[in-house]
Amino acid sequence: MRFISIVIIALVATTNAWDNNPPIPDRYPGSGVGEGSFKQGIDIEVFYDLLCEGCQMHHPKFQQFLDMQFLDGTYRDAISVKYNFFPLPYHHGSWIVTKLLPILVDKCLNGTQPCKYLDYIAYTLINQNTLLDNTASTENQIIQSWTATVAKQFGLNQTELLQVYDSKKDVHNSEMRTRQYWKYAASRTVEGTPSAFVNGVKVQNVPFEATEWAQLVSSIYNNRVKMPKELVILE
């Protein structure tokens, strides 16, 4: 009997360990709503907290980098960029603004109206002090104010945005998907923001200047080993 009990305990422990894996999203985080074309096979994954001052400083320079000339076009034409999120609890209101991302992603993927996902990221970063300085308001007051602002800015329905914060009315699984953002970032060893990965490798010192990003990506492209002509297999 004691042996059977030990076996049962071991099986339960094994099952619990299996269930401890981070949740697997139904699509790769950030895919389908990013920027670029992946033409040169270079992928950049950027992690933001939308209420992080460093992210606010980083984003305009990163956009400037994407529009810089590269090869026969721009860096934006040559690489792919995915944005993911690590909402930090000590940034007042961070969870609130991040929680609107899933509904915006769904609207983009459904193609029912112009995609506002990238615009929302930029807008929130620019206007983050609206929330950070609003320490006297309750959570519900912030939600009301922010959804009204976003609805007006992007031509969206505030009532629909408010449903994101009501588990009984939310059809986008927004709470769990926002948790997945955080857990995915943590599983990638993200400790702070902004963070970045290039072709899956974590960048130890994230560039904050457009020219630094350009130098990094150009060096990756230039370091490619060119296949000798005699080894090229002709079809």
Protein Blocks (a to p, Z undefined) as FASTA:
>chain_A
ZZmmmmmmmmmmmmmmmmmpccddfbdehihiagcjhlnopacdddddfkbfklmmmmmm
mmmmmmpcehjlcfklmmccdddddddfklghklmmmmmmmmmmmmmmnopaccfklmmm
mmmmmmmmmmmmmmmbcfklmmmmmmmmmmmmnopafklmmmmmmmklmcnlmmmmmmmm
mmmmmmnopabdcdddeehiacfbacfbfklmmmmmmmmmmmpccddfklpccZZ
